[in-house]
């Protein structure tokens, strides 16, 4: 009986050590998988990466905390930067007409406001054109324009366009993935 008591004590001690070890390991595991929101953004894409000759889907990017639905329909929210592109399908590079393209960006002072939100629709050839101020960098982020694209029969995409330094125009083709 004494041997059973010692065995039970040793087993309980080992069980207690195991429980304490797991309790200490959980926060470490959780913290090691933590990535701040800013880390979910992608670095600015080069013109080579933007190329969609192979109809590779446009990479998703961080939606951001300032998205608001139902932005006014308008193709300009400022002056100084023009963005053009084509919305197309990843299956065969065919243009997507009537895709809803929502934009939002900071004003020249670096703040988000309703005056810098817009909705446009791609034309019959999938083309679109948008004019804005050149967004400034803020909070350690490079200048960027948030874009959300939706079209019937395709997955909605949230991405960002990063204007090239010193450029007044940009080209950003968008390739959507069909809903299966």
N, C-alpha and C positions, 0 to 999 in steps of 0.2 A: 504494500500500500504506500509506503514511503517513496518507492521508485515511481509510482504513478503520480504522486503529488509533485515530485520534482519534474517529471516529464510534462505535466500540465503547466507548471510554472514556466518552464523553458519554452513551451509552445506558446503560451500566452505572451511571454516576453518577446518572442520572435514575431508574433502577430502584431503586437503593439509597435515594434520597430518598423515593420512593414507598413502599417497604417500611417505612422508619422512620416516615413520616407515618401510615401505617395502624396501625403498632404503637402509636403515641402516641394515635391516635384511638380505638382499641378501648376502653381503660379509661374514657375520657371518655364514650363512648356507653353503656357498661355502667353507669356511675355515674349518668348522667342518667336512665336508666330505672328505677333502684333506688327503691323506696318501702318504708319500714319497715313492719313488720307492723301497727303501730298505725294507719297511714294507711289500711288496708283496712277499718276500721270505719266505720260510718255514723253521722252525728250523730243524736241522739234524734229520733224522728218525732213530729210533732204529731198531734192527734186527726184533723185533716183528712186527713193522709197515711195514717193507719191505716185510714180508711174504705175498705171494700171493696165498696161498692154496685155498682161496675162489675166486680167480681170480678177486679181486677188482681192478678197474682201478688204474694205477699209478697216484698219484696226479701231476697235472701240477705245475710247478714252474717258476719263473721269467726267461725269455729268456736272459735278460741282454743286455747291449748296445754293446757287443763285438762280437756278432754272425756275421759270414760272410759265405755265401753259398759257395759251391764247394770246401770244404776242400779236400786235397789230400787223396787218398785211401791208408791207411797204418794202421797197428794195434799197432804201438808203436810211442810215441813221447818223450820218456825218459825212465829212469830206476828208480825202487824203489817202484812202486805201481802197482799191477795187479788187474783189475776189470773184473769179469766174471758174466754172467747172461744168462737169457733166455727171449726172447720176445714172448709173447703169447696173445691170444684173451681173452677178458673179458667174452665172451659168454659161452665158454666151456673149457677154459684153453689150447686149442690146440696151438701148436707152430706156430710161424709165420716165415717162411723161407724168405730170401732175404729182410728183413726189413733194410732200410737205417738208420744207426746210426751215427750221427755226434757228435763229442766231441770237446770241446775247454776248455782250462784251462790256468792258469798263469804259467809262467816259474818259476824256483826256486827263482828268484829275485822278484816275485810278479807282473810281467807285462804280458799282453797278447801279443802274437806274432804268426806269421804264423807257426813257428816250433812246436807250441803246439796246432795244429788243426789237426783233422783226421776224415776220413769217413771209416766205416767198414760196412759189411753186415752180418746179422745173417745167420747161416748155416741151413741145412735141418731140424735140430731139434730145430731151433729157438735160438740156443746158440751163444754167442759172447764172445770175450776175447779182452781186451784192456790193454796196458801197458803205464805208464807215470811216471813222477816224482810225488811225493806227493805234491799236491799244497799247498802253504803256505796260512795262513790267511792274509787278507789285508783289510784295511779300515773298521775294525770292523766286517768283515764277517768271518765265519769259513771257513776252507779249503773246496773247492767244485770243482766239475767237471760239467760243463754244458753239457747237452745231448739233442739232438733233434732227434726224431724217426719218420720215415714215412714209410708206407707200403701200398701197393695197397689194397683198400677196408677198410682202417682204418683211423680214425682221426689222424692227425699229433699231436705229443705231444712234448712239451718243458718241461724239468724237470732238476733237479740237483741231483747229488750224493754227499753226505757228508761223506768222509772217516772217519772212527773211529780213534780217537787219538792214535797214536803210531802203527797203523796197517799197514802192507805192502800188504795186500790183502783185497779185498772187493767183496761182492756178491750183485748184484742189478738186480733183475728180473723186467721186464717191461711188463705191461699189457695194451694193447691198446683197444680202444673202436671201434667197427665196425661202418662204415658210414651207416646210415639207409636210 
